[in-house]
Amino acid sequence: MTTPVFDFTFVPWFRSVAPYIHMHRGKTFVVGMLGEAVAAGKLAAIATDLALIQSMGVRIVLVHGFRPQLNEQLAFKGHVPEYVGGIRVTDEVALDCAQEAAGQLRFEIEAAFSQGLANTPMAGATVRVLSGNFLTARPLGIIDGVDFKSTGVVRKIDSGAIRRALESGAMVLLSPFGFSPTGEAFNLTMEEVATSVAISLQADKLLFLTDWPGIRVHPSEPESDDNPIDTEISLAQARAVLRHLPPADQIKGPSYYLRHCVNACEHGVERSHILPYAIDGSLLLEIYMHDGIGTMVVDEKLESLRLAASDDVGGIVALLEPFEEDGTLVKRDRTEIERDITSYTVLEHDGVIFACAALHPYPDAKTAEMAALTVSTQSQGQGDGEKVLKHIEQRALALGLDSIFVLTTRTMHWFLKRGFENVSPDWLPNSRGYNRNRKSQVLVKKLHPN
């Protein structure tokens, strides 16, 4: 009998994304998609990914741009696009072309979400797309003597109507057009519409699919081979970056998108993102992976280093399990972890525990054992282990202890590089047993108050 071949790498991967699936269910995401993404042939893949994200319980508002499509229409009519200070002047011809481009693009987007061929990612998907006059706009007006004509800015968002559409299970599709109370149409920018909608809805995420990979906080420093951009920056860092970048290019440029991300975060949107549409699956990689693929701007760091609580038991068990199975760690029962939960330090990122360690003091010997130091395979090599170690050291110092020690069979060199010294098992406190069959190395680090 032939043994069937299974792709067992799928199982741990799917388990690793499960916390994000649970975390994002019921949340509202506003996605701003450049018209360039459609022109580059990315619409089908983006629609597939958005349909998948929605099927996992996320409420989605999709705002599309149409710059290249509009310029193509203008070229077809022999009309040259006019910009002043990077802002388009929307004359009568440009407004007609904008309406044609937006209508055609909306048709293509709705068609992309209507696919359901067998053996494709959209098979069985039912995505109901709703559009409407959700935006009220006003003219940009005359600036420095330049009349921008039918170029406008957002005046008001009908957030109640959008919420009702989302609650009905529909995906809301918005074009960058707004209308005045007198019925005039105004050409808006996708970026302003997406940001305004995200703020009005107090969305959980604002995601821009752009032709830029993300942001570097220190662009003068050499890029990392692993990632040329910063995957997470604070609002304060984003503001500092903007102070050192050239003025925002109103057509395209990293500072332009970063300014909209900062604006969103300053007005209550928890997270805003800059993603490259050129990378297949960038939305999925950003939303369901630990470090993502683009740059995320947050009002404060999502990372939290803290003492564990009873609600963390499940996360700690899940973190330790693969390392216990391969013999790196000694097996711990769930009841043992529940009993000792106050001994644990955890490093949590966006609601998921990615590192932990326990501190077991031996006051009479003026030392403590650091046990179960574990970092998820998804975030190893990023300094998480050092953060947890430092927290454990501070806890031990606060208890008036002189040293901490670890027992390890496989990670001795990591500890030696961080100030630990190899000692005989006889050094251990009398009340700390030693399994001579396991033959663990005993390493000690002397603590010095800062």
Order of alpha helices (4+ residues) and beta strands (2+ residues): alpha-beta-alpha-alpha-beta-alpha-beta-beta-alpha-beta-beta-beta-beta-beta-alpha-beta-beta-beta-alpha-beta-beta-alpha-alpha-beta-alpha-beta-beta-alpha-alpha-beta-beta-beta-alpha-beta-alpha-beta-beta
